[in-house]
Amino acid sequence: MTAPSNEGVCAICEAPTIFVEHNAWLRDHYKCARCESIPRNRALVNALNRFRPAWKEAVLHESSPGGPLSAFLQQACVGYSSSYCFDGVPRGEYRGPHRSEDLSRMTFADAAFDLFCTSDVFEHVLEPEAAFAEIARVLRPGGAHVFTMPWYPLLETTAVRARLNGNGTVEHLMEAIYHGNPLSAEGALVTRDWGRDVADVIQRASGLSTTIFIERDRSKGLDGEYLEVFVSQKPWLHR
């Protein structure tokens, strides 16, 4: 049986392609036949093109890169850099091309970047308020954090699934759920089910104002679950 497909233009290939539904769960299986990107990859680039059309000339940092999205950002953006939270690598040092950084305690200088990108990271961060504040610190005035993550707008408030307790160990408040993690066979623990209060959480923690953007357009390969892109902007300095 032939998988359903449609023609379109991929934001990552930047070329005509065929988008193929390999599985009913479109979020992970509605792929570009050329680059194998998935909807959230294309959604993030689509948001960059819409909100930051000069992003290819920006100083852009990506935390926890991987897959077609990261390969494209690295190739297309002249000021691209990346980091992972590596175990056993001191913060600020490098393993290959990637810097070792903890989002909640970064070693970058203030106002280092125009753009900061994360793709499905913030559902796994144990101290997200600290991480949002750190991203705000390393963004230049007018800069933005552009990111994806599963979002549950039926939840009035964000559900905390796991957190750090006073002695630095993980406390589970709900059944532990793990997603795939390229750095660990155990997977990445889900710490938050983000609800309608997400923009308020970010504002209180960091001072960034967040736009939640969604576009569904099969001609762009944009369809499926959790397609929202969050664009959190740092205020410009007042003269």
Residue frames as qw, qx, qy, qz and C-alpha x, y, z in Angstrom:
[[0.000, 0.889, 0.458, 0.000, 0.00, 0.00, 0.00],
 [0.419, 0.452, -0.019, 0.788, 1.41, 3.37, -1.00],
 [0.293, -0.479, -0.464, 0.685, 1.82, 5.89, 1.82],
 [0.167, 0.917, 0.361, 0.025, -0.22, 9.11, 1.44],
 [0.516, -0.208, 0.122, 0.822, 1.86, 11.99, 0.11],
 [0.261, 0.917, 0.293, -0.065, 1.65, 15.49, -1.31],
 [0.585, 0.412, 0.036, 0.698, 3.84, 17.85, -3.26],
 [0.265, -0.949, -0.155, 0.066, 5.20, 21.00, -1.70],
 [0.415, 0.689, -0.336, 0.490, 8.26, 23.08, -0.86],
 [0.770, -0.427, -0.354, 0.315, 10.39, 22.19, 2.18],
 [0.144, -0.978, 0.105, -0.105, 11.72, 25.06, 4.31],
 [0.645, -0.577, 0.444, 0.230, 14.81, 23.00, 5.09],
 [0.692, 0.200, 0.516, 0.464, 15.56, 21.73, 1.56],
 [0.111, 0.653, -0.055, -0.747, 14.47, 25.12, 0.21],
 [0.151, 0.220, -0.759, -0.594, 13.31, 23.18, -2.85],
 [0.776, -0.009, -0.187, -0.602, 10.25, 21.34, -4.24],
 [0.026, -0.247, 0.949, -0.193, 9.74, 17.95, -2.64],
 [0.639, -0.300, -0.586, -0.397, 7.25, 15.25, -1.71],
 [0.319, -0.373, 0.599, -0.632, 5.95, 15.03, 1.85],
 [0.597, -0.035, -0.772, -0.215, 5.15, 11.44, 2.82],
 [0.643, -0.456, 0.279, -0.548, 2.97, 10.18, 5.70],
 [0.409, 0.279, -0.867, 0.061, 4.83, 7.09, 6.90],
 [0.256, -0.283, -0.848, 0.367, 2.63, 6.75, 10.00],
 [0.190, -0.780, -0.523, -0.288, -0.60, 8.24, 11.35],
 [0.467, -0.757, -0.137, 0.436, 1.45, 10.05, 14.06],
 [0.520, 0.786, 0.093, 0.322, 2.39, 12.90, 11.74],
 [0.292, -0.933, 0.211, 0.024, 4.57, 14.68, 14.27],
 [0.487, -0.550, 0.635, 0.239, 7.36, 12.14, 13.79],
 [0.574, 0.082, 0.774, 0.254, 6.40, 10.48, 10.51],
 [0.478, 0.832, 0.278, -0.041, 5.26, 13.15, 7.99],
 [0.583, -0.466, 0.332, 0.577, 8.65, 13.40, 6.33],
 [0.365, 0.790, -0.281, -0.405, 10.24, 15.29, 3.48],
 [0.965, 0.207, 0.133, 0.087, 11.37, 12.74, 0.87],
 [0.529, 0.720, -0.270, 0.359, 14.55, 14.76, 0.22],
 [0.119, 0.582, -0.557, 0.580, 15.95, 15.62, 3.67],
 [0.558, -0.294, -0.769, 0.100, 13.73, 13.47, 5.97],
 [0.062, -0.164, 0.381, -0.908, 12.83, 16.48, 8.09],
 [0.156, -0.504, -0.844, 0.097, 9.70, 16.19, 10.24],
 [0.025, -0.829, -0.426, -0.362, 6.99, 18.83, 10.78],
 [0.437, -0.861, -0.112, 0.235, 8.43, 20.50, 13.87],
 [0.581, -0.198, 0.293, 0.732, 11.78, 20.94, 12.06],
 [0.230, 0.452, 0.490, 0.709, 10.05, 22.71, 9.20],
 [0.250, -0.865, -0.420, -0.114, 7.81, 24.67, 11.59],
 [0.519, -0.670, -0.023, 0.531, 10.78, 26.15, 13.43],
 [0.399, -0.050, 0.400, 0.823, 12.48, 27.27, 10.21],
 [0.032, 0.659, 0.578, 0.480, 9.16, 28.59, 8.92],
 [0.358, -0.873, -0.292, 0.154, 8.89, 30.70, 12.09],
 [0.508, -0.434, 0.187, 0.721, 12.46, 31.96, 11.68],
 [0.288, 0.273, 0.533, 0.747, 11.68, 32.97, 8.11],
 [0.132, -0.778, -0.526, -0.319, 8.52, 34.77, 9.23],
 [0.434, -0.878, -0.176, 0.101, 9.70, 36.51, 12.40],
 [0.406, -0.719, 0.367, 0.429, 13.45, 36.84, 11.73],
 [0.796, 0.596, 0.101, -0.027, 13.89, 36.92, 7.94],
 [0.338, 0.799, -0.467, 0.171, 17.58, 37.88, 8.26],
 [0.821, -0.499, 0.261, -0.099, 18.35, 34.94, 10.56],
 [0.922, 0.243, -0.002, 0.301, 20.99, 33.49, 8.23],
 [0.388, 0.633, -0.249, 0.622, 23.22, 36.50, 9.01],
 [0.538, -0.744, 0.098, -0.383, 22.57, 36.36, 12.76],
 [0.118, 0.391, -0.842, 0.353, 24.64, 35.01, 15.62],
 [0.816, -0.199, -0.173, -0.514, 22.55, 31.94, 16.43],
 [0.058, -0.349, 0.897, -0.266, 23.10, 29.32, 19.10],
 [0.794, -0.131, -0.388, -0.450, 21.32, 25.97, 19.21],
 [0.379, -0.410, 0.740, -0.375, 21.14, 23.84, 22.34],
 [0.608, 0.014, 0.780, -0.145, 20.92, 20.05, 21.92],
 [0.468, 0.497, -0.378, -0.625, 21.12, 19.91, 18.11],
 [0.435, -0.059, 0.894, 0.087, 20.38, 16.90, 15.96],
 [0.520, 0.497, 0.695, 0.004, 18.89, 15.78, 12.65],
 [0.432, 0.531, 0.439, 0.582, 18.01, 17.66, 9.47],
 [0.125, -0.966, -0.209, -0.089, 17.05, 20.88, 11.27],
 [0.518, -0.752, 0.219, 0.346, 20.43, 21.30, 12.92],
 [0.640, 0.035, 0.486, 0.594, 22.33, 20.34, 9.79],
 [0.277, 0.745, 0.408, 0.450, 20.44, 23.04, 7.90],
 [0.272, -0.959, -0.067, 0.040, 20.90, 25.73, 10.57],
 [0.631, -0.512, 0.330, 0.481, 24.63, 25.02, 10.68],
 [0.553, 0.235, 0.521, 0.606, 24.95, 25.14, 6.90],
 [0.164, 0.774, 0.443, 0.422, 22.75, 28.20, 6.36],
 [0.302, -0.947, -0.095, -0.048, 23.64, 30.50, 9.28],
 [0.525, 0.619, -0.356, 0.464, 27.04, 32.18, 9.23],
 [0.123, -0.570, 0.516, -0.627, 27.00, 32.73, 13.01],
 [0.874, -0.258, -0.279, -0.303, 25.86, 29.25, 14.08],
 [0.109, 0.412, -0.823, 0.377, 27.15, 27.49, 17.19],
 [0.788, -0.278, -0.418, -0.356, 25.83, 24.62, 19.30],
 [0.109, -0.441, 0.742, -0.493, 26.01, 22.99, 22.71],
 [0.736, -0.267, -0.595, -0.182, 24.99, 19.88, 24.62],
 [0.536, -0.669, 0.357, -0.369, 24.80, 19.22, 28.34],
 [0.723, 0.299, -0.617, 0.089, 27.62, 16.66, 28.29],
 [0.812, -0.581, 0.054, -0.017, 28.33, 14.55, 31.34],
 [0.837, -0.268, 0.173, 0.446, 32.00, 14.65, 32.31],
 [0.486, 0.426, 0.171, 0.743, 32.92, 17.64, 30.14],
 [0.226, -0.447, -0.344, 0.794, 33.51, 20.88, 32.09],
 [0.266, 0.853, 0.436, -0.105, 31.11, 23.65, 31.19],
 [0.100, 0.918, -0.195, -0.329, 32.53, 25.97, 28.56],
 [0.256, -0.433, 0.781, 0.370, 34.81, 23.31, 27.09],
 [0.645, 0.395, -0.306, -0.579, 34.22, 21.40, 23.87],
 [0.634, -0.036, 0.769, 0.074, 33.57, 17.86, 22.75],
 [0.456, 0.386, 0.622, 0.506, 34.14, 17.98, 19.02],
 [0.105, 0.416, 0.260, 0.865, 32.29, 20.97, 17.54],
 [0.451, -0.693, -0.429, -0.364, 29.83, 21.23, 20.44],
 [0.009, 0.483, -0.488, 0.727, 30.33, 23.24, 23.61],
 [0.420, -0.330, -0.816, 0.222, 29.42, 21.74, 26.98],
 [0.167, -0.260, 0.141, -0.940, 26.68, 23.86, 28.57],
 [0.073, -0.447, -0.845, 0.286, 23.91, 23.48, 31.13],
 [0.005, -0.629, -0.446, -0.637, 20.95, 25.62, 30.03],
 [0.470, -0.812, -0.343, -0.047, 20.25, 26.59, 33.63],
 [0.503, -0.766, 0.171, 0.361, 23.83, 27.77, 34.29],
 [0.754, 0.576, 0.103, 0.297, 25.46, 28.80, 31.03],
 [0.605, -0.454, 0.094, 0.648, 29.01, 30.12, 30.77],
 [0.408, 0.565, 0.355, 0.623, 28.41, 32.40, 27.80],
 [0.169, -0.096, -0.171, 0.966, 28.92, 36.14, 28.17],
 [0.272, 0.626, 0.481, -0.550, 25.92, 38.43, 28.49],
 [0.463, 0.760, 0.024, -0.455, 24.29, 39.47, 25.19],
 [0.387, -0.360, 0.741, 0.413, 26.24, 36.91, 23.17],
 [0.254, 0.215, 0.866, 0.373, 23.55, 35.92, 20.63],
 [0.334, 0.026, -0.227, -0.914, 20.89, 37.35, 18.36],
 [0.807, -0.075, -0.270, -0.520, 18.93, 34.10, 18.37],
 [0.226, -0.295, 0.890, -0.264, 18.75, 31.03, 20.60],
 [0.722, 0.064, -0.414, -0.551, 17.03, 27.89, 19.31],
 [0.288, -0.187, 0.904, -0.256, 15.86, 24.73, 21.06],
 [0.621, 0.045, -0.533, -0.573, 13.86, 21.88, 19.56],
 [0.853, -0.317, -0.346, -0.230, 11.85, 19.75, 21.99],
 [0.447, 0.265, -0.604, 0.605, 14.16, 20.50, 24.91],
 [0.190, -0.361, 0.355, -0.841, 12.08, 22.39, 27.49],
 [0.841, -0.294, -0.181, -0.417, 9.82, 19.48, 28.36],
 [0.882, -0.019, -0.384, 0.273, 13.00, 17.87, 29.78],
 [0.249, 0.517, -0.377, 0.728, 14.60, 20.75, 31.72],
 [0.512, -0.418, -0.681, 0.314, 14.55, 20.28, 35.49],
 [0.213, -0.592, -0.275, 0.727, 14.95, 24.00, 36.23],
 [0.398, 0.584, 0.514, 0.486, 13.15, 25.68, 33.32],
 [0.096, -0.978, -0.182, 0.030, 12.70, 29.06, 35.01],
 [0.480, -0.665, 0.337, 0.463, 16.46, 29.31, 35.52],
 [0.550, 0.113, 0.610, 0.559, 17.02, 28.22, 31.91],
 [0.234, 0.827, 0.434, 0.270, 14.62, 30.84, 30.52],
 [0.260, -0.944, 0.036, 0.201, 16.39, 33.49, 32.61],
 [0.570, -0.404, 0.483, 0.528, 19.77, 32.35, 31.34],
 [0.484, 0.443, 0.575, 0.489, 18.62, 32.47, 27.73],
 [0.036, 0.964, 0.248, 0.086, 17.37, 36.02, 28.29],
 [0.452, -0.776, 0.230, 0.373, 20.77, 36.93, 29.75],
 [0.530, -0.216, 0.583, 0.576, 22.74, 35.66, 26.75],
 [0.399, 0.670, 0.541, 0.316, 20.40, 37.24, 24.18],
 [0.228, 0.038, 0.066, 0.971, 21.14, 40.68, 22.80],
 [0.290, 0.437, 0.368, -0.768, 18.45, 43.37, 23.13],
 [0.599, 0.439, -0.191, -0.642, 15.75, 42.56, 20.61],
 [0.188, 0.280, -0.928, -0.159, 16.98, 38.98, 20.34],
 [0.795, -0.093, -0.018, -0.599, 14.70, 35.96, 20.52],
 [0.315, -0.180, 0.927, -0.096, 14.46, 32.40, 21.77],
 [0.687, 0.218, -0.323, -0.614, 12.72, 30.36, 19.03],
 [0.113, -0.240, 0.948, -0.178, 11.71, 26.89, 20.13],
 [0.695, -0.140, -0.494, -0.503, 9.37, 23.92, 19.92],
 [0.056, -0.125, 0.896, -0.423, 8.03, 21.62, 22.63],
 [0.246, -0.451, -0.831, -0.213, 4.83, 19.69, 23.29],
 [0.153, -0.100, 0.249, -0.951, 2.15, 22.10, 24.51],
 [0.155, -0.413, -0.897, 0.011, -1.13, 21.20, 26.23],
 [0.119, -0.267, -0.021, -0.956, -3.49, 24.21, 26.01],
 [0.623, -0.482, -0.499, -0.361, -6.26, 22.25, 27.74],
 [0.632, -0.351, -0.467, 0.509, -4.12, 22.44, 30.90],
 [0.111, -0.971, -0.142, -0.159, -4.75, 25.74, 32.68],
 [0.272, -0.850, 0.452, -0.010, -1.45, 25.47, 34.53],
 [0.527, 0.508, -0.682, 0.002, 1.69, 23.55, 33.69],
 [0.929, -0.349, -0.020, -0.119, 1.98, 20.13, 35.31],
 [0.009, -0.726, 0.678, -0.120, 5.30, 19.53, 37.06],
 [0.944, 0.030, -0.300, -0.130, 6.19, 15.87, 36.54],
 [0.840, -0.184, -0.200, 0.470, 9.66, 15.99, 38.11],
 [0.006, 0.947, -0.134, 0.293, 11.85, 18.56, 39.83],
 [0.523, 0.287, -0.583, 0.551, 15.07, 18.95, 41.75],
 [0.590, -0.740, -0.323, -0.025, 14.67, 18.81, 45.51],
 [0.262, -0.946, 0.186, -0.043, 16.81, 20.56, 48.09],
 [0.638, -0.508, 0.518, 0.257, 19.71, 18.08, 47.97],
 [0.173, 0.590, -0.565, -0.550, 19.96, 18.18, 44.17],
 [0.220, 0.041, 0.962, 0.158, 18.29, 14.83, 43.45],
 [0.327, -0.129, -0.522, -0.777, 15.31, 14.33, 41.17],
 [0.329, 0.180, 0.725, -0.577, 11.90, 14.13, 42.83],
 [0.120, -0.202, -0.790, -0.566, 9.17, 12.48, 40.76],
 [0.356, 0.136, 0.393, -0.837, 5.70, 13.95, 41.25],
 [0.815, 0.310, 0.029, -0.489, 4.10, 11.82, 38.52],
 [0.921, 0.065, 0.353, 0.149, 4.87, 8.59, 36.73],
 [0.264, -0.590, 0.481, 0.593, 8.24, 8.88, 35.00],
 [0.743, 0.616, 0.261, -0.016, 8.07, 9.25, 31.21],
 [0.428, -0.501, 0.455, 0.599, 11.16, 9.28, 28.99],
 [0.646, 0.736, 0.003, -0.203, 11.70, 10.43, 25.42],
 [0.881, 0.259, 0.018, 0.397, 14.57, 9.47, 23.13],
 [0.246, -0.924, 0.230, 0.181, 17.94, 11.02, 23.95],
 [0.756, 0.574, -0.284, 0.139, 20.97, 10.79, 21.63],
 [0.114, 0.655, -0.609, 0.433, 23.30, 11.12, 24.64],
 [0.345, -0.251, 0.771, -0.473, 21.69, 8.47, 26.86],
 [0.299, -0.095, -0.905, -0.288, 20.21, 5.02, 26.34],
 [0.024, -0.366, -0.768, 0.526, 17.98, 5.70, 29.36],
 [0.077, 0.707, 0.553, 0.434, 16.27, 8.52, 27.50],
 [0.070, 0.264, -0.176, 0.946, 15.35, 12.07, 28.54],
 [0.091, -0.452, -0.784, 0.415, 13.03, 12.43, 31.51],
 [0.079, -0.635, -0.411, -0.650, 9.90, 14.51, 30.87],
 [0.271, -0.166, -0.544, 0.776, 9.74, 17.14, 33.61],
 [0.246, 0.355, 0.238, -0.870, 6.86, 19.38, 32.46],
 [0.242, 0.541, 0.743, 0.309, 3.57, 19.13, 30.61],
 [0.113, -0.123, -0.024, 0.986, 3.38, 22.78, 29.57],
 [0.124, 0.659, 0.734, -0.113, -0.05, 24.39, 29.82],
 [0.202, 0.847, 0.350, 0.345, -1.72, 27.68, 28.94],
 [0.368, -0.916, 0.012, 0.158, 0.37, 29.56, 31.50],
 [0.826, 0.042, 0.127, 0.548, 3.63, 28.98, 29.61],
 [0.324, 0.677, 0.072, 0.657, 3.97, 32.57, 28.37],
 [0.427, -0.845, 0.039, -0.319, 3.38, 33.87, 31.92],
 [0.877, -0.385, 0.098, 0.270, 5.99, 31.46, 33.32],
 [0.685, 0.298, 0.120, 0.654, 8.54, 32.70, 30.77],
 [0.033, 0.816, 0.074, 0.572, 7.68, 36.36, 31.39],
 [0.616, -0.774, 0.063, -0.131, 8.08, 36.04, 35.16],
 [0.881, -0.263, 0.159, 0.359, 11.32, 34.10, 34.90],
 [0.642, 0.050, 0.314, 0.698, 13.05, 36.06, 32.15],
 [0.075, 0.640, 0.053, -0.763, 11.21, 39.21, 31.12],
 [0.045, -0.085, 0.737, 0.669, 10.78, 37.79, 27.60],
 [0.596, 0.318, 0.221, -0.704, 7.44, 38.25, 25.81],
 [0.312, -0.065, 0.920, 0.229, 6.26, 35.11, 24.04],
 [0.620, 0.313, -0.195, -0.693, 4.27, 34.67, 20.85],
 [0.563, -0.004, 0.826, -0.022, 2.83, 31.20, 20.22],
 [0.408, 0.505, -0.377, -0.661, 2.75, 30.66, 16.47],
 [0.572, 0.077, 0.816, 0.042, 1.17, 27.84, 14.49],
 [0.472, 0.480, -0.328, -0.663, 0.70, 27.39, 10.76],
 [0.663, 0.096, 0.742, 0.010, -0.82, 24.36, 9.08],
 [0.505, 0.693, -0.228, -0.461, -0.09, 24.19, 5.38],
 [0.906, 0.017, 0.410, 0.104, 0.45, 20.91, 3.58],
 [0.640, 0.737, -0.043, 0.215, 2.21, 22.70, 0.73],
 [0.039, 0.787, -0.514, 0.339, 4.93, 23.49, 3.32],
 [0.640, 0.022, -0.748, 0.177, 4.76, 20.08, 5.01],
 [0.092, -0.218, 0.529, -0.815, 3.23, 21.69, 8.09],
 [0.746, -0.288, -0.277, -0.532, 0.72, 19.37, 9.72],
 [0.668, -0.038, -0.701, 0.247, 0.51, 17.07, 12.71],
 [0.607, -0.702, -0.367, 0.063, 0.57, 17.19, 16.48],
 [0.530, -0.708, -0.009, 0.467, 2.25, 19.82, 18.69],
 [0.600, 0.505, 0.260, 0.563, 3.13, 22.06, 15.74],
 [0.150, -0.983, -0.109, -0.005, 3.39, 25.27, 17.78],
 [0.624, 0.265, -0.193, 0.709, 6.54, 27.37, 17.68],
 [0.393, -0.845, -0.263, 0.250, 7.29, 29.69, 20.61],
 [0.474, 0.526, -0.029, 0.706, 9.04, 32.98, 19.92],
 [0.491, -0.772, -0.281, 0.289, 10.19, 34.72, 23.12],
 [0.440, 0.678, 0.001, 0.589, 11.63, 38.18, 22.48],
 [0.506, -0.395, -0.298, 0.707, 13.96, 40.22, 24.65],
 [0.106, 0.944, 0.265, -0.164, 12.99, 43.91, 24.83],
 [0.536, 0.572, -0.017, 0.621, 15.00, 46.48, 22.94],
 [0.421, -0.326, -0.330, 0.779, 16.99, 48.93, 25.06],
 [0.074, 0.925, 0.371, 0.018, 15.25, 52.27, 25.49],
 [0.506, 0.324, -0.032, 0.799, 17.25, 55.30, 24.40]]
